Amino acid sequence: MIDKIAWIHVADGRILAARSRGKDKFYLPGGKREPGETDAETLVREIREELGVEIDAESIVPAGTFEGQAHGHAAGTLVRTTAYSAEFRGTPRACAEIEEIAWLAYADRPRVSLVAQQIFDHLHAVGRLR
């Protein structure tokens, strides 16, 4: 099981997504914990590294946990993504291993990883993603 932390940032019915260098699918920004890190510490660090913005740790709110086949891994390799929403300071931009960021709508669902598709479905069902 791959354990990941992700940031859900929705504005005007679109979600901020990132695509890493050499990858064909978009993901929600975030990543894996380093030893001893809390979810909040992981979220703050990963979003700073990937998007160059500062998450306001006091504003972090759980948004759900989603599991499914890990994109680009052998069949049966699962990923568990624990997602959070949070306020931030700065302007998101592609940093580190991120090649591209995009604001995606529900119609863009095929462009994201399988677990991100679950998150898209959830956000669409609750009226946050158009």
C-alpha positions, 0 to 999 in steps of 0.5 A, spaced: 500 500 500 502 506 497 500 511 503 499 519 500 497 525 502 494 530 497 491 537 497 484 539 494 484 546 492 477 547 488 476 554 485 470 556 480 468 549 480 475 547 478 480 543 481 488 544 481 492 538 479 499 537 477 503 532 472 510 530 474 515 530 469 515 523 465 508 522 467 501 521 463 496 523 468 495 528 473 494 527 480 492 532 486 498 535 489 502 532 495 506 526 496 508 521 501 510 522 508 517 522 511 519 518 517 516 521 523 511 526 519 504 528 521 499 528 515 499 536 516 507 536 516 507 532 510 502 536 506 505 543 508 512 540 505 509 537 499 505 543 497 511 548 498 516 543 494 511 542 488 507 548 488 511 553 491 506 556 496 505 556 503 499 552 506 496 555 512 497 549 517 491 552 522 486 551 516 487 544 514 481 540 514 480 533 512 476 531 506 476 524 505 480 518 504 480 514 497 483 508 495 485 504 488 490 501 483 496 505 483 497 509 476 503 506 473 504 500 478 503 493 477 496 490 478 494 490 485 499 495 487 494 500 491 494 507 493 491 510 499 490 518 498 488 522 505 486 528 502 485 535 505 483 542 504 487 548 506 488 555 505 494 558 502 499 564 501 502 565 494 501 563 487 501 556 485 506 554 480 510 548 477 516 546 482 521 540 483 518 534 479 512 538 477 512 539 469 505 542 469 499 544 473 492 545 471 485 547 473 481 541 471 473 540 471 469 534 472 469 533 464 477 532 465 476 526 469 480 521 464 486 525 465 487 524 472 489 517 476 484 512 478 484 515 485 484 522 483 478 520 479 474 517 485 476 524 488 473 528 482 466 523 483 466 525 490 467 533 489 462 532 483 457 529 487 457 534 492 457 540 487 464 542 488 466 540 481 463 542 475 
